[in-house]
Amino acid sequence: MIALELKNIKKSFGETNILNGIDLKIEKGEFVVLVGPSGCGKSTLLRIISGLEKSSSGEIYINDKDQTKVEPQNRDIAMVFQSYALYPHMSVFENMAFSLKIQKLSEVEIKKRVEEVAELLKITTLLSRKPKELSGGQRQRVSLGRALVRRAPIILFDEPLSNLDAHLRNQMRIEIKKIHQHFKSTIVYVTHDQTEAMTMGDRIVVLNKGKIEQVDSPKTIYEKPKNTFVANFIGTPEINLLHGKIENGIFKSQCSSLDIKHTKFLTLTGEFSVGIRPEGFGLSKSPTSDDYKGTVIFLENLGPQTLVHAQVGENILRFYTENQELPKFQENIFFTIDQTKIMLFDKLGNLIE
């Protein structure tokens, strides 16, 4: 069942186009993440879904009902903001209960809902405190709890973890996924954090300049990006992207001495780009004439692995190696390329499958 459908949503501020015709269907109970660079329109789109912002044109359907002109308070949508937006003069209990009182629920029902969610979020002992007495992580849990007590079928998250430190972000990612599994709500989640997008979403929507570039599972987005924009944007560290020409079944990079052979290249000729994720390379213990050569210019220790930055011609390539095989700074190295990890893009930047 479709919980949320957007049809040709457009938004302009004066002559500036923010959204250029967004079409999207989200299934009931699905966790969908919106990602993209700053200014791509992801937060604007979220606000339009909530009703806090009006679209210039287009339609919004919630559970097959046209909600385009319905006021925010009547859309049965809950929202968790980047800023916690808690009432400073109210206790945690009062903050969480506020929307329920507006709905005129009984005190017994309000108490039941608040205590149920507080226990789930492990903030039961904080219910009598004011927001100023809470840490950032605790405030975000209260903000989340305030949305959950409404039991809205759709919950919108606008970069809710960006104000937290790395450790708390990791904790809250897990908590939000647990909550999603518990309540089975439909979630639309905006973030600029790729780890959040890749680990939390059932599907990822990649936005760029007000349009959708790709909608797919995290695995598909990572392994089969539709174009070079998605390939570059998704993945940390970023993909190695080489530009050049294919001649006689060999890709010749413009900026390095890399001549790459692949069966896919045999029937092609002209300008192309080759994309290879960092895991697509491997250091050679016993170099052969078929291996590639580079010079180590930087090493990033990532714990169990090290990210090697190697100068190859004018290109800098990034790839992983195990710590027991660690090369040295400015050392010449030899490496191989996993043929199954090579992505090919045409001169317009579109993936060739």
Secondary structure, 3 states (H helix, E strand, C coil): CEEEEEEEEEEEECCEEEEEEEEEEEECCCEEEEECCCCCCHHHHHHHHHCCCCCCEEEEEECCEECCCCCHHHCCEEEECCCCCCCCCCCHHHHHHHHHHHCCCCHHHHHHHHHHHHHHCCCHHHCCCCHHHCCHHHHHHHHHHHHHCCCCCEEEEECCCCCCCHHHHHHHHHHHHHHHHHHCCEEEEECCCHHHHHHHCCEEEEEECCEEEEEECHHHHHHCCCEHHHHHHCCCCCCEEEEEEEECCEEEECCCCCEEECHHHCCCCEEEEEEECHHHEEECCCCCCCCEEEEEEEEEECCCEEEEEEEECCEEEEEEEEHHHCCCCCCEEEEEECHHHEEEEECCCEEEC
